[in-house]
Amino acid sequence: MKAVRLSKVGNIENLELTDVPVPQPDRGEVRVRLKASALNHRDLWIVQGLYAKIKLPVTLGSDGAGVVDEVGKDVDRDWLGKEVVINPSLHWGKDLKAQQSGFRILGMPDDGTQAEFTIIPAANIFPKPVHLSFEEAAALPLGGVTGFRALFTQGYLQKGESVLLTGIGGGVAALMLVMALAADARVFVTSGSDNKIKAAMEIGAQGGVNYRRDHWPRALEKMAGSSQIDLVVDSAGGDGFLHLIELVKPGGRIVNFGATAGNPIRLNLRRIFWKQIAIQGTTMGSPTDFYNMLQFFESHKIGPVIDSVAELADFRKVYNRMLEGTHFGKLVLKNS
């Protein structure tokens, strides 16, 4: 079978589409003939050597959807031929509040979804929402479960509330935009790109500001008006996090799942406790979060924002688009 393999970190040129043996499912596992997969920044960071505990060689990819074509021992054979979406959170554990020590994400160290077939525990496959294509379904897993947990499980977003999504345009943020709008929230966004802010507003965002501009927090305050910001979901951190503490209303919530801009140099604890702000960390999501995320998309009949779809053989073009950072929504690979 064909698979996108990484044998050496450094740059995208080190990725190769190569022939590898078709994997066989072990006890409790299934094999999925993949119809589509999708990229995440995690894939690019692994390629660049910027991810922890990298083990090579590996087939990249955490997101995927396809058809079950083989099952291992102790797996219900009724799964054969079923259209499924893959949950990339492996061995989360029994505690819904946090993952166990053995938790890992599909696509390194385990071979992932940017291939014609993949092996996954049977517990990690879910029926594909019938209203979604394979390409749309493949765009959901990592970003969808991360965003759903951030918004609802950890962020407690309610109808009519105002939510600020930082760094709009990436896969997770674009998925959160769709979900927050479906939940009847007022959505505001930030980005370093005016074009991405415009795209978010065309989808339904109430407003947005460019964080590269002076006095952007004041502009956002004016947009939000007297209702203020109930919830902020952030994946950047850095010194911009200090502005989020000022922007969120007293008694509001901030949920963070990344630190691409690094750690804040300082935190004003007096502002945090006096405003009675709840700051919550989150990452990925439990099997319950994944199930609830799929049900949310199914019940609201919504789909992900997809930037572009390319053939698996054109993977380098897709990786380069992610590297450029100009995309809005998910980048998807399909198998012919």
C-alpha positions as CSV (number, residue, x, y, z in Angstrom):
1,M,0.0,0.0,0.0
2,K,1.0,3.7,-0.4
3,A,1.8,5.7,2.7
4,V,3.3,9.1,3.5
5,R,6.4,8.2,5.6
6,L,8.8,10.3,7.5
7,S,12.3,8.8,8.2
8,K,14.2,11.9,9.1
9,V,13.1,15.2,10.6
10,G,14.0,18.6,9.2
11,N,11.7,19.6,6.3
12,I,8.9,18.6,4.0
13,E,11.3,17.1,1.4
14,N,12.0,14.3,3.9
15,L,8.5,13.0,3.5
16,E,8.0,10.3,1.0
17,L,5.1,8.5,-0.6
18,T,6.3,4.9,-0.5
19,D,5.1,1.3,-0.6
20,V,4.8,-0.5,2.7
21,P,3.1,-3.8,3.6
22,V,-0.6,-3.7,4.2
23,P,-1.0,-4.0,8.0
24,Q,-2.9,-6.8,9.7
25,P,-5.2,-6.2,12.7
26,D,-4.3,-7.8,16.0
27,R,-6.7,-8.8,18.8
28,G,-9.2,-6.0,19.5
29,E,-8.2,-4.0,16.4
30,V,-9.7,-3.2,13.0
31,R,-8.2,-2.3,9.7
32,V,-9.7,0.7,7.9
33,R,-9.4,1.2,4.2
34,L,-9.0,5.0,4.2
35,K,-11.0,7.1,1.9
36,A,-9.6,10.4,3.2
37,S,-7.3,11.9,5.8
38,A,-6.5,15.4,7.0
39,L,-3.5,17.4,8.2
40,N,-2.9,19.0,11.6
41,H,-0.2,21.3,12.7
42,R,1.0,18.3,14.8
43,D,2.1,16.6,11.5
44,L,4.1,19.6,10.4
45,W,5.7,20.0,13.8
46,I,6.8,16.3,13.7
47,V,8.3,16.8,10.3
48,Q,10.2,19.9,11.6
49,G,11.4,18.0,14.7
50,L,9.5,20.4,17.0
51,Y,7.4,17.7,18.7
52,A,8.2,15.7,21.8
53,K,9.5,12.1,21.8
54,I,9.6,11.7,18.0
55,K,10.1,8.1,16.9
56,L,10.9,7.3,13.3
57,P,10.2,6.0,10.7
58,V,6.4,6.6,10.9
59,T,3.3,7.1,8.7
60,L,1.9,10.5,9.7
61,G,-1.7,11.5,10.1
62,S,-4.2,11.6,13.0
63,D,-7.4,12.3,11.1
64,G,-9.1,9.7,8.9
65,A,-12.4,8.2,7.6
66,G,-13.0,5.1,5.6
67,V,-14.5,1.7,5.5
68,V,-13.7,-1.2,7.9
69,D,-12.3,-4.0,5.7
70,E,-10.8,-6.4,8.3
71,V,-11.2,-7.1,12.0
72,G,-9.0,-8.9,14.5
73,K,-10.0,-11.4,17.1
74,D,-12.7,-10.4,19.6
75,V,-14.0,-7.7,17.4
76,D,-17.7,-7.8,16.2
77,R,-17.7,-8.7,12.6
78,D,-20.7,-6.5,12.0
79,W,-18.1,-3.7,11.7
80,L,-17.0,-5.1,8.3
81,G,-18.0,-2.8,5.5
82,K,-19.1,0.0,7.8
83,E,-18.2,3.6,7.1
84,V,-16.3,5.0,10.1
85,V,-14.5,8.0,11.5
86,I,-11.3,7.4,13.5
87,N,-10.9,8.8,17.0
88,P,-7.1,9.5,17.3
89,S,-7.0,9.7,21.1
90,L,-5.4,6.3,22.0
91,H,-5.8,4.8,25.5
92,W,-7.3,7.9,27.1
93,G,-8.2,5.9,30.2
94,K,-11.3,5.9,32.6
95,D,-11.0,9.4,34.0
96,L,-13.0,11.8,31.9
97,K,-11.2,14.8,33.5
98,A,-7.7,14.0,32.1
99,Q,-5.9,11.4,30.0
100,Q,-3.9,8.6,31.6
101,S,-0.1,8.3,31.5
102,G,-0.3,5.8,28.6
103,F,-2.2,8.2,26.4
104,R,-0.9,9.0,22.9
105,I,-2.1,10.4,19.6
106,L,-2.5,8.4,16.4
107,G,0.2,9.3,13.8
108,M,3.4,9.0,15.9
109,P,4.6,6.8,17.4
110,D,1.8,4.6,15.9
111,D,1.5,4.7,12.2
112,G,-1.3,7.0,11.2
113,T,-3.9,7.8,8.5
114,Q,-2.0,9.4,5.6
115,A,-2.0,6.0,3.8
116,E,-4.4,3.6,2.0
117,F,-4.9,1.5,5.2
118,T,-4.5,2.0,8.9
119,I,-4.9,-0.2,12.1
120,I,-6.8,1.2,15.0
121,P,-8.4,-0.3,18.2
122,A,-12.0,-1.2,17.6
123,A,-12.9,1.1,20.5
124,N,-11.6,4.1,18.4
125,I,-14.0,3.8,15.4
126,F,-17.3,5.5,15.3
127,P,-20.0,5.5,12.6
128,K,-19.5,8.2,10.0
129,P,-22.2,10.9,10.1
130,V,-24.4,10.1,7.2
131,H,-24.7,13.7,6.0
132,L,-20.9,14.1,5.6
133,S,-18.7,13.0,2.8
134,F,-15.5,11.0,3.6
135,E,-13.5,14.2,3.0
136,E,-15.7,16.1,5.4
137,A,-15.7,13.4,8.0
138,A,-11.9,13.0,7.8
139,A,-11.6,16.7,8.7
140,L,-13.2,16.3,12.1
141,P,-11.3,14.0,14.4
142,L,-8.3,15.7,16.1
143,G,-9.6,19.3,15.7
144,G,-13.2,18.4,16.3
145,V,-12.6,16.6,19.6
146,T,-10.1,19.2,20.8
147,G,-12.5,22.1,19.9
148,F,-15.6,20.4,21.3
149,R,-13.9,19.7,24.6
150,A,-12.6,23.2,24.8
151,L,-15.9,24.9,24.1
152,F,-18.4,22.6,25.9
153,T,-16.7,20.1,28.3
154,Q,-14.2,22.5,29.7
155,G,-15.6,25.9,28.6
156,Y,-19.3,25.3,29.4
157,L,-20.4,27.5,26.5
158,Q,-24.1,28.3,26.6
159,K,-26.6,29.6,24.1
160,G,-26.4,33.4,23.8
161,E,-23.0,33.8,25.4
162,S,-20.1,35.6,23.7
163,V,-17.0,33.6,22.9
164,L,-13.6,34.8,21.6
165,L,-11.6,32.4,19.5
166,T,-8.0,33.4,19.0
167,G,-6.0,32.6,15.9
168,I,-8.9,31.9,13.6
169,G,-8.2,30.1,10.4
170,G,-6.4,27.0,11.6
171,G,-8.2,23.7,11.6
172,V,-9.3,23.6,15.3
173,A,-10.3,27.3,15.4
174,A,-12.4,27.0,12.2
175,L,-14.1,23.9,13.6
176,M,-14.9,25.7,16.9
177,L,-16.3,28.6,14.9
178,V,-18.8,26.3,13.2
179,M,-19.7,24.6,16.5
180,A,-20.1,27.8,18.5
181,L,-22.4,29.3,15.9
182,A,-24.5,26.1,15.9
183,A,-24.8,26.5,19.6
184,D,-26.2,30.0,19.1
185,A,-23.3,31.8,20.6
186,R,-22.0,35.2,19.6
187,V,-18.5,34.6,18.2
188,F,-15.6,37.0,18.0
189,V,-12.2,36.2,16.5
190,T,-8.6,37.3,16.3
191,S,-6.0,36.7,13.6
192,G,-2.9,38.2,12.2
193,S,-4.6,38.2,8.8
194,D,-7.4,40.5,7.7
195,N,-8.5,38.0,5.1
196,K,-9.0,35.3,7.7
197,I,-11.1,37.6,9.8
198,K,-13.2,38.4,6.8
199,A,-13.6,34.7,6.0
200,A,-14.7,34.1,9.6
201,M,-17.3,36.9,9.4
202,E,-18.7,35.6,6.1
203,I,-19.3,32.2,7.9
204,G,-21.1,34.0,10.8
205,A,-18.6,35.5,13.3
206,Q,-19.9,38.7,14.9
207,G,-16.6,40.5,14.5
208,G,-12.9,40.2,14.6
209,V,-9.7,42.1,15.2
210,N,-6.1,41.8,13.8
211,Y,-3.8,41.3,16.8
212,R,-0.9,42.9,14.8
213,R,-2.7,46.2,15.1
214,D,-2.2,48.7,18.0
215,H,-4.9,48.8,20.6
216,W,-6.7,45.7,19.3
217,P,-8.0,44.8,22.7
218,R,-9.9,48.1,22.9
219,A,-11.4,47.5,19.5
220,L,-12.6,44.1,20.5
221,E,-14.1,45.5,23.7
222,K,-16.1,47.9,21.6
223,M,-17.3,45.1,19.3
224,A,-18.4,42.9,22.2
225,G,-20.3,45.8,23.8
226,S,-22.0,45.6,27.2
227,S,-22.4,41.8,27.1
228,Q,-18.6,41.4,27.2
229,I,-16.8,38.1,26.6
230,D,-18.0,35.2,28.6
231,L,-15.5,32.6,27.3
232,V,-12.1,32.8,25.6
233,V,-10.6,29.8,23.9
234,D,-6.9,30.3,23.2
235,S,-4.1,28.1,21.7
236,A,-1.3,30.6,21.5
237,G,-0.4,31.8,25.0
238,G,2.5,34.2,25.0
239,D,2.2,37.8,26.3
240,G,-1.1,38.1,24.4
241,F,-2.6,35.9,27.1
242,L,-2.4,39.0,29.4
243,H,-4.9,40.8,27.2
244,L,-7.3,37.9,27.4
245,I,-7.4,38.2,31.1
246,E,-8.4,41.9,30.7
247,L,-11.0,41.1,27.9
248,V,-12.9,38.3,29.6
249,K,-15.8,39.5,31.8
250,P,-15.8,39.1,35.6
251,G,-16.7,35.6,36.4
252,G,-15.7,34.5,32.9
253,R,-13.7,31.6,31.6
254,I,-10.5,31.1,29.7
255,V,-9.7,27.7,28.1
256,N,-6.2,27.1,26.7
257,F,-4.9,24.2,24.7
258,G,-1.6,25.4,23.3
259,A,1.4,27.7,23.7
260,T,2.6,28.4,20.1
261,A,3.6,31.9,21.2
262,G,5.3,30.6,24.3
263,N,4.6,31.2,28.0
264,P,3.4,34.6,29.3
265,I,6.3,36.4,30.9
266,R,4.1,37.3,33.8
267,L,0.5,36.8,35.1
268,N,-1.3,39.4,37.1
269,L,-2.8,37.1,39.7
270,R,-4.6,40.0,41.4
271,R,-6.6,40.6,38.2
272,I,-7.4,36.9,38.0
273,F,-8.7,36.4,41.5
274,W,-10.4,39.8,41.7
275,K,-12.3,39.2,38.5
276,Q,-12.9,35.6,39.6
277,I,-11.8,34.2,36.3
278,A,-11.6,30.5,35.7
279,I,-8.5,29.4,33.7
280,Q,-8.8,25.9,32.4
281,G,-6.3,23.7,30.5
282,T,-7.4,21.1,28.0
283,T,-6.0,18.8,25.3
284,M,-7.6,16.4,22.8
285,G,-10.6,14.7,24.4
286,S,-12.1,11.5,25.9
287,P,-14.1,8.9,24.0
288,T,-17.2,10.5,25.4
289,D,-16.1,13.9,24.0
290,F,-15.5,12.3,20.6
291,Y,-18.9,10.7,20.6
292,N,-20.6,13.9,21.7
293,M,-18.7,15.9,19.0
294,L,-20.0,13.6,16.3
295,Q,-23.5,13.7,17.6
296,F,-23.3,17.5,17.7
297,F,-22.3,17.6,14.0
298,E,-25.0,15.0,13.2
299,S,-27.9,16.7,15.1
300,H,-27.1,20.2,13.8
301,K,-26.4,18.9,10.3
302,I,-23.2,21.0,10.0
303,G,-19.9,20.2,8.5
304,P,-16.3,21.4,8.8
305,V,-14.7,24.3,7.0
306,I,-12.4,22.7,4.4
307,D,-9.7,24.8,2.7
308,S,-8.8,22.4,0.0
309,V,-8.7,18.7,-1.0
310,A,-5.9,17.0,-2.8
311,E,-4.9,13.5,-3.8
312,L,-2.6,11.5,-1.4
313,A,0.2,11.7,-4.1
314,D,0.0,15.5,-3.9
315,F,0.8,15.5,-0.1
316,R,3.8,17.9,-0.4
317,K,1.6,20.6,-1.9
318,V,-0.8,20.3,1.0
319,Y,2.1,20.4,3.6
320,N,3.5,23.4,1.9
321,R,0.2,25.2,2.2
322,M,0.1,24.5,5.9
323,L,3.7,25.7,6.2
324,E,2.7,29.0,4.5
325,G,-0.1,29.5,7.0
326,T,-2.5,31.0,4.5
327,H,-5.1,28.3,4.6
328,F,-8.5,28.7,6.3
329,G,-10.0,25.5,7.6
330,K,-8.8,21.9,7.1
331,L,-6.4,20.6,4.5
332,V,-7.6,17.2,3.3
333,L,-6.0,14.3,1.4
334,K,-8.1,11.8,-0.4
335,N,-7.4,8.3,-1.8
336,S,-8.6,7.6,-5.3
